[in-house]
Amino acid sequence: MKKILLSMLSVLMILCLFGCQSTEEKIEKYLSNNECLKAYELALETKDKEIIERVILSWQKAILEREVLDENFVDLQKIIQIKNQDKFAENILDFMFTKQKLDNSQLELVNSLLNGVKEIYWANKKVMNVYLILKEYSNDERSWIVEERSPLSYEEYFSKEHIYTEKSNTTIKSDLEILQSEILFDEYGMAVNLIFVADKAKKQYVLFGDYSNYIYLASDGYWVYCILGKDLLRVSIDGNREVLYSFKEEVQIHDYKTSHLVYDTEFKFIDYDIALFKEIIDNNMYIHRMYLPEKKIDSFKLDLTSEEYTWLGFGNFEPHLDEYGDETCCYNELVGQKSSNHILYYAVNPEYLSKAKMLKENLDLCYELYRKYLYVNTEEEMKAEMAEALENPLSDIESVKKLKWIIASEYKVEERVNYDLNVLTGEIKINHIDPLLPEDGFPF
């Protein structure tokens, strides 16, 4: 009798064991045969959250792989585990990143998945981000203009002089009244962002992918010019990409120690067909001018020291007058390129460097001028500030701003100087900038 009971108990244990395995095996078989609804219904019977959520994710992935809507993927049980919520979002993002763009049927497919699981929007930040990205995505409506253009050949374009104005800047255009247009890059893709009055903006993604390491330069609404590592490239809103130029070293277009205006000075795009950019080769500074339709480059070597080209940027500084009621403000404003026959740029004024060096060698004079033009809090503070500024007169720190003020006030020497390169003759003219100092004293 004892043996019979033991045998019956063993049989029951085996049946229980194989019964559990059989359920999971059936689920797996249903999934492998694309019978996902049956797999989900069987998973619900187990009441095991881990199994149910795993089936939902497998079902979701199968739909994305087949790219076929499944009308049964609706009102599915809420996904509780954060790791599975994240995976749900990541599956959709992987699909979007692979496609780069979604056509209308793919867009409908992805939205059906987001709508198919209870409360998935609000449960997870990643899922919500996917939802918000797709909410503004459209294949049928654009808030900006993409113009059809027929560019000239290189020879035709440069056979005559072109006069540039503010309207020559390469920008994204819109029929809407906008203050600014730009391209935004992030870990989800590339988006056009239009900024309206009252700080309102409309962002619309045009490509999906991880663009977090891209640096935006300019766009005409179709091509987006940007930097990635060592490459200057352009990416179209259709996903086409072209490397325009490869630098020897990774490009750093903005350094907190310099006073550059990032877009207007490091790279300049003019007339939708011209790109100006700079490069240091073997400690020599070069300006490159690229004719974008043919990717043809003209390069110009500059006779500048490494100190002088620290602040090199495109454009020239010119006096500008602003009136605010009874008050008048005069300052040097950076203006852009004016002619296809010239390249305007600025750099560190060698006279400024000379004056800084002279004051470093004559500290008593430096302190005397500090007292003459600036407020002295304490002698120790003054000496510490000037030691810091004279050690690196090209850094963008408060003490250097005071050094610039002293040199401009006493010697009428501006820290920058304008250059005009005639690309037809190679002649370079230097134009000094008159310091324009506020009458009420040091403003910083």
C-alpha positions as CSV (number, residue, x, y, z in Angstrom):
1,M,0.0,0.0,0.0
2,K,2.8,2.3,0.9
3,K,4.5,1.7,-2.4
4,I,1.3,2.4,-4.3
5,L,0.9,5.8,-2.5
6,L,4.4,6.7,-3.3
7,S,3.9,5.8,-6.9
8,M,0.7,7.8,-7.1
9,L,2.5,10.8,-5.5
10,S,5.3,10.6,-8.0
11,V,2.9,10.5,-10.9
12,L,1.1,13.6,-9.5
13,M,4.4,15.5,-9.2
14,I,5.4,14.6,-12.7
15,L,2.0,15.6,-14.0
16,C,2.2,19.0,-12.2
17,L,5.7,19.5,-13.4
18,F,5.0,18.7,-17.0
19,G,1.7,20.6,-16.8
20,C,3.6,23.9,-16.1
21,Q,6.1,23.2,-18.7
22,S,3.4,22.3,-21.2
23,T,1.7,25.7,-20.7
24,E,4.8,27.6,-21.4
25,E,5.7,25.4,-24.3
26,K,2.3,26.0,-25.8
27,I,2.8,29.7,-25.4
28,E,6.1,29.5,-27.1
29,K,4.7,27.4,-29.9
30,Y,1.8,29.9,-30.4
31,L,4.3,32.7,-30.6
32,S,6.6,30.9,-33.1
33,N,3.5,30.2,-35.3
34,N,2.5,33.9,-35.1
35,E,-0.6,32.9,-33.2
36,C,0.0,35.7,-30.7
37,L,-3.6,36.2,-29.5
38,K,-3.8,32.5,-28.4
39,A,-0.4,32.9,-26.7
40,Y,-1.7,36.0,-24.9
41,E,-5.0,34.3,-23.8
42,L,-3.0,31.3,-22.5
43,A,-0.6,33.6,-20.6
44,L,-3.6,35.3,-19.0
45,E,-4.7,32.0,-17.6
46,T,-1.4,31.6,-15.8
47,K,-1.9,35.0,-14.0
48,D,1.8,35.3,-14.0
49,K,2.7,39.0,-14.7
50,E,6.2,38.1,-16.0
51,I,4.8,35.7,-18.6
52,I,2.0,38.0,-19.6
53,E,4.3,41.0,-20.2
54,R,6.9,38.8,-22.0
55,V,4.1,37.7,-24.4
56,I,3.0,41.3,-25.0
57,L,6.5,42.3,-25.9
58,S,7.0,39.3,-28.2
59,W,3.6,40.1,-29.8
60,Q,4.6,43.8,-30.3
61,K,8.0,42.8,-31.8
62,A,6.3,40.4,-34.2
63,I,4.0,43.1,-35.4
64,L,6.9,45.5,-36.0
65,E,8.8,42.8,-37.9
66,R,5.9,41.9,-40.1
67,E,4.8,45.6,-40.4
68,V,1.2,44.4,-40.5
69,L,-1.6,45.8,-38.2
70,D,-3.1,43.3,-35.8
71,E,-6.6,44.2,-34.8
72,N,-6.4,41.9,-31.8
73,F,-3.6,44.0,-30.2
74,V,-6.1,46.1,-28.2
75,D,-7.0,46.6,-24.6
76,L,-4.0,44.5,-23.4
77,Q,-3.2,44.2,-19.8
78,K,-1.2,47.0,-18.2
79,I,2.6,46.5,-18.2
80,I,3.8,46.9,-14.6
81,Q,7.5,46.2,-14.6
82,I,9.6,49.3,-15.5
83,K,12.1,47.2,-17.4
84,N,9.3,45.9,-19.6
85,Q,7.9,49.4,-20.1
86,D,11.3,50.5,-21.2
87,K,11.6,47.6,-23.5
88,F,8.2,48.4,-25.1
89,A,9.5,51.9,-25.9
90,E,12.8,50.6,-27.1
91,N,11.2,48.2,-29.5
92,I,9.3,51.0,-31.2
93,L,12.4,53.3,-31.2
94,D,14.5,50.5,-32.8
95,F,11.9,50.2,-35.5
96,M,11.9,54.0,-36.0
97,F,15.7,54.3,-36.0
98,T,16.0,51.5,-38.6
99,K,13.5,53.2,-40.9
100,Q,14.7,56.8,-40.2
101,K,11.3,58.0,-41.5
102,L,7.9,56.4,-41.2
103,D,5.4,56.4,-44.0
104,N,1.7,56.8,-43.1
105,S,1.1,53.0,-42.8
106,Q,4.1,52.6,-40.5
107,L,3.0,55.6,-38.5
108,E,-0.5,54.0,-38.1
109,L,1.2,50.7,-37.1
110,V,3.3,52.3,-34.3
111,N,0.4,54.3,-33.0
112,S,-1.8,51.2,-32.9
113,L,0.8,49.6,-30.6
114,L,0.9,52.6,-28.3
115,N,-2.9,52.5,-28.1
116,G,-3.1,48.7,-27.6
117,V,-1.8,48.5,-24.1
118,K,-3.7,50.0,-21.1
119,E,-2.2,53.2,-19.6
120,I,1.2,52.7,-21.4
121,Y,1.4,56.4,-22.2
122,W,1.4,57.5,-18.6
123,A,3.3,54.7,-17.1
124,N,6.8,55.4,-18.4
125,K,8.8,58.5,-19.5
126,K,10.4,56.7,-22.5
127,V,7.0,55.7,-23.8
128,M,5.6,59.2,-23.3
129,N,8.6,60.6,-25.2
130,V,7.9,58.3,-28.1
131,Y,4.2,59.4,-28.0
132,L,5.1,63.1,-28.1
133,I,7.6,62.7,-30.9
134,L,5.0,60.9,-33.1
135,K,2.3,63.3,-32.2
136,E,3.9,66.1,-34.2
137,Y,5.3,63.9,-36.9
138,S,3.6,64.2,-40.3
139,N,4.3,63.2,-43.9
140,D,1.6,65.4,-45.3
141,E,2.1,68.7,-43.5
142,R,5.2,70.9,-43.0
143,S,5.4,74.2,-41.2
144,W,8.4,75.3,-43.3
145,I,9.1,75.7,-47.0
146,V,11.3,73.4,-49.1
147,E,12.2,75.4,-52.3
148,E,13.1,73.8,-55.6
149,R,16.5,75.2,-56.6
150,S,18.6,75.1,-59.8
151,P,22.1,76.1,-58.7
152,L,24.7,77.5,-61.2
153,S,28.0,75.8,-62.0
154,Y,31.0,76.9,-60.1
155,E,32.3,78.8,-63.1
156,E,29.0,80.5,-63.7
157,Y,28.5,81.5,-60.1
158,F,32.0,83.1,-59.7
159,S,32.1,84.7,-63.2
160,K,30.5,87.8,-61.7
161,E,30.3,89.4,-58.3
162,H,27.4,88.6,-56.0
163,I,26.4,91.2,-53.3
164,Y,25.4,89.6,-50.0
165,T,22.8,91.1,-47.6
166,E,21.1,89.7,-44.5
167,K,18.7,88.0,-46.9
168,S,21.6,86.0,-48.3
169,N,22.0,84.0,-45.0
170,T,21.1,80.3,-45.4
171,T,17.9,79.9,-43.3
172,I,14.8,77.8,-43.0
173,K,11.8,79.7,-44.5
174,S,8.2,79.5,-43.5
175,D,4.9,81.0,-44.6
176,L,4.2,81.5,-40.9
177,E,5.4,84.6,-39.0
178,I,8.4,83.2,-37.1
179,L,11.2,84.8,-35.1
180,Q,13.7,82.1,-35.7
181,S,14.1,78.7,-37.3
182,E,16.6,76.0,-36.3
183,I,17.3,72.3,-36.3
184,L,17.4,70.4,-33.1
185,F,19.3,67.2,-32.6
186,D,18.7,64.8,-29.7
187,E,18.8,61.1,-28.8
188,Y,15.5,60.6,-30.8
189,G,16.3,62.3,-34.0
190,M,16.5,65.5,-36.1
191,A,13.7,68.0,-35.8
192,V,12.8,71.3,-37.4
193,N,12.0,73.9,-34.7
194,L,10.2,77.1,-35.6
195,I,10.1,79.8,-32.9
196,F,7.1,82.2,-32.9
197,V,6.2,85.4,-31.1
198,A,5.6,85.0,-27.3
199,D,8.2,82.3,-27.0
200,K,6.0,79.7,-28.6
201,A,7.7,77.0,-30.7
202,K,6.7,74.2,-33.0
203,K,9.0,71.2,-33.3
204,Q,8.5,68.5,-35.9
205,Y,10.8,65.5,-36.2
206,V,11.9,64.7,-39.8
207,L,14.4,61.8,-39.1
208,F,14.6,59.3,-36.3
209,G,17.9,58.1,-34.8
210,D,20.4,59.1,-32.2
211,Y,21.6,62.5,-33.2
212,S,22.8,63.6,-29.8
213,N,26.5,64.0,-31.0
214,Y,25.7,66.1,-34.0
215,I,26.3,69.8,-34.0
216,Y,23.9,72.0,-36.0
217,L,25.3,74.7,-38.2
218,A,22.7,75.8,-40.8
219,S,19.8,74.6,-42.9
220,D,17.9,75.7,-46.0
221,G,14.9,73.5,-45.1
222,Y,16.0,70.5,-47.1
223,W,19.8,70.1,-46.3
224,V,20.9,70.3,-42.8
225,Y,24.6,71.2,-42.3
226,C,26.3,69.9,-39.3
227,I,29.4,68.5,-37.6
228,L,29.9,65.0,-36.4
229,G,33.3,64.2,-35.0
230,K,35.9,65.2,-37.7
231,D,33.4,65.5,-40.5
232,L,31.5,68.5,-42.0
233,L,28.4,66.9,-43.5
234,R,24.9,67.5,-44.7
235,V,21.9,65.4,-44.0
236,S,18.7,65.9,-46.0
237,I,15.2,65.7,-44.5
238,D,14.8,62.5,-46.6
239,G,17.7,60.8,-44.8
240,N,20.4,61.2,-47.5
241,R,23.8,62.2,-46.1
242,E,27.0,63.5,-47.6
243,V,30.4,64.1,-46.0
244,L,31.5,67.5,-47.4
245,Y,34.9,67.7,-45.7
246,S,36.9,65.7,-43.2
247,F,39.2,67.6,-40.7
248,K,42.4,66.1,-39.4
249,E,41.1,66.5,-35.8
250,E,37.7,66.5,-34.2
251,V,36.1,69.8,-34.5
252,Q,35.5,71.9,-31.4
253,I,33.4,74.8,-32.5
254,H,32.8,76.4,-29.2
255,D,35.2,76.8,-26.3
256,Y,34.0,78.5,-23.1
257,K,37.4,80.2,-22.8
258,T,36.8,82.2,-26.1
259,S,34.2,84.8,-26.9
260,H,33.0,83.4,-30.2
261,L,29.5,83.7,-31.5
262,V,29.2,80.0,-32.4
263,Y,27.3,79.9,-35.6
264,D,28.2,83.2,-37.1
265,T,31.9,83.0,-36.6
266,E,33.1,79.3,-36.8
267,F,31.1,78.4,-39.9
268,K,29.2,80.6,-42.3
269,F,26.7,79.6,-44.9
270,I,25.8,82.2,-47.5
271,D,23.5,82.4,-50.5
272,Y,22.5,78.8,-49.9
273,D,25.5,77.6,-52.0
274,I,28.6,78.9,-50.2
275,A,30.2,77.6,-47.0
276,L,33.0,79.3,-45.2
277,F,35.0,77.5,-42.5
278,K,38.4,77.5,-41.0
279,E,41.1,74.8,-40.2
280,I,44.4,74.7,-38.5
281,I,47.0,72.7,-40.5
282,D,50.5,72.3,-39.2
283,N,50.0,75.4,-37.0
284,N,48.8,77.5,-39.9
285,M,45.3,78.9,-40.2
286,Y,43.4,78.3,-43.4
287,I,40.1,79.6,-44.6
288,H,38.1,77.3,-46.8
289,R,35.4,78.4,-49.2
290,M,33.3,75.6,-50.5
291,Y,30.9,75.8,-53.4
292,L,28.3,73.4,-52.1
293,P,26.6,72.2,-55.4
294,E,29.9,70.8,-56.6
295,K,31.7,70.5,-53.3
296,K,34.6,72.4,-54.8
297,I,36.9,74.1,-52.3
298,D,39.2,77.1,-52.5
299,S,41.6,77.4,-49.6
300,F,43.5,80.5,-48.4
301,K,46.4,80.4,-46.0
302,L,46.5,83.3,-43.5
303,D,49.7,85.0,-42.2
304,L,48.6,84.9,-38.5
305,T,50.3,83.7,-35.4
306,S,48.6,81.0,-33.2
307,E,47.8,83.7,-30.7
308,E,46.2,85.9,-33.4
309,Y,44.0,83.2,-34.8
310,T,42.7,82.2,-31.4
311,W,39.6,84.4,-31.9
312,L,39.3,84.1,-35.7
313,G,35.8,84.3,-36.9
314,F,33.9,85.3,-40.0
315,G,32.5,88.9,-40.5
316,N,33.8,92.3,-39.6
317,F,32.9,94.6,-36.6
318,E,31.3,97.9,-37.5
319,P,30.0,100.8,-35.4
320,H,26.3,100.5,-34.6
321,L,24.0,103.1,-33.0
322,D,20.9,102.3,-31.0
323,E,18.6,104.9,-29.5
324,Y,16.4,104.1,-26.5
325,G,14.3,107.2,-25.8
326,D,16.7,109.9,-24.7
327,E,19.6,107.5,-24.5
328,T,22.0,106.5,-27.2
329,C,24.1,103.4,-27.2
330,C,27.0,103.0,-29.6
331,Y,28.9,99.7,-30.0
332,N,30.8,97.5,-32.5
333,E,28.4,95.0,-34.1
334,L,29.5,91.9,-36.1
335,V,28.2,92.1,-39.7
336,G,28.4,89.3,-42.3
337,Q,29.9,88.9,-45.7
338,K,29.2,91.5,-48.4
339,S,30.6,90.2,-51.6
340,S,31.5,87.0,-53.4
341,N,34.9,88.6,-54.3
342,H,35.9,89.1,-50.6
343,I,36.0,87.1,-47.4
344,L,35.6,89.2,-44.3
345,Y,37.0,87.9,-41.0
346,Y,38.4,89.1,-37.7
347,A,41.2,87.9,-35.4
348,V,43.1,89.0,-32.3
349,N,44.7,92.4,-32.8
350,P,48.5,92.1,-32.6
351,E,48.6,95.6,-31.0
352,Y,46.4,94.3,-28.2
353,L,48.8,91.4,-27.6
354,S,51.8,93.9,-27.7
355,K,50.1,96.2,-25.1
356,A,49.3,93.2,-22.8
357,K,52.9,92.0,-23.0
358,M,54.2,95.5,-22.2
359,L,52.0,95.8,-19.2
360,K,53.0,92.3,-18.0
361,E,56.6,93.6,-18.1
362,N,55.7,96.8,-16.3
363,L,53.4,96.0,-13.5
364,D,53.6,99.4,-11.8
365,L,52.2,101.0,-14.9
366,C,49.5,98.3,-15.1
367,Y,48.4,99.0,-11.6
368,E,48.5,102.8,-12.2
369,L,46.1,102.4,-15.2
370,Y,43.9,100.0,-13.2
371,R,43.5,102.7,-10.6
372,K,42.9,105.3,-13.3
373,Y,40.1,103.5,-15.2
374,L,38.6,100.9,-12.7
375,Y,37.4,100.8,-9.2
376,V,39.9,99.3,-6.7
377,N,38.4,97.2,-4.0
378,T,41.7,96.1,-2.5
379,E,45.3,96.2,-3.7
380,E,45.6,92.5,-3.3
381,E,42.5,91.8,-5.4
382,M,43.7,94.2,-8.1
383,K,47.1,92.5,-8.3
384,A,45.6,89.1,-8.3
385,E,43.2,90.0,-11.2
386,M,45.9,91.5,-13.3
387,A,48.3,88.5,-12.7
388,E,45.5,86.3,-13.9
389,A,44.6,88.4,-16.9
390,L,48.2,89.0,-18.1
391,E,49.0,85.3,-17.8
392,N,46.4,84.6,-20.5
393,P,45.0,87.8,-22.1
394,L,43.0,85.8,-24.6
395,S,40.8,84.0,-22.2
396,D,37.2,85.0,-21.6
397,I,37.2,85.7,-17.9
398,E,36.3,88.8,-15.8
399,S,39.9,89.9,-15.2
400,V,40.7,89.9,-18.9
401,K,37.6,92.0,-19.6
402,K,39.1,94.6,-17.3
403,L,42.5,94.3,-19.0
404,K,40.8,94.9,-22.4
405,W,39.1,98.0,-20.9
406,I,42.4,99.4,-19.6
407,I,44.1,98.9,-23.0
408,A,41.1,100.3,-25.0
409,S,40.8,103.3,-22.6
410,E,44.5,104.3,-22.4
411,Y,45.8,103.3,-25.9
412,K,42.6,103.3,-28.0
413,V,43.4,99.7,-29.0
414,E,40.5,97.2,-29.6
415,E,41.3,93.5,-28.8
416,R,40.1,92.5,-32.3
417,V,41.0,93.6,-35.8
418,N,39.1,93.3,-39.1
419,Y,40.5,91.6,-42.2
420,D,39.3,91.8,-45.8
421,L,40.6,89.1,-48.1
422,N,40.3,89.8,-51.8
423,V,39.8,86.3,-53.3
424,L,40.6,87.5,-56.8
425,T,44.0,89.0,-56.0
426,G,44.9,87.4,-52.7
427,E,45.4,90.8,-51.2
428,I,44.5,91.1,-47.5
429,K,43.6,94.5,-46.0
430,I,43.7,95.1,-42.2
431,N,41.1,97.5,-40.8
432,H,41.5,98.6,-37.2
433,I,38.4,98.9,-35.0
434,D,37.9,101.9,-32.9
435,P,37.0,101.0,-29.3
436,L,33.5,102.3,-28.4
437,L,33.4,102.6,-24.6
438,P,30.4,103.5,-22.5
439,E,30.7,107.0,-21.0
440,D,29.5,105.8,-17.6
441,G,32.6,103.5,-17.2
442,F,33.4,99.8,-17.0
443,P,30.1,97.9,-17.5
444,F,31.0,94.4,-16.2
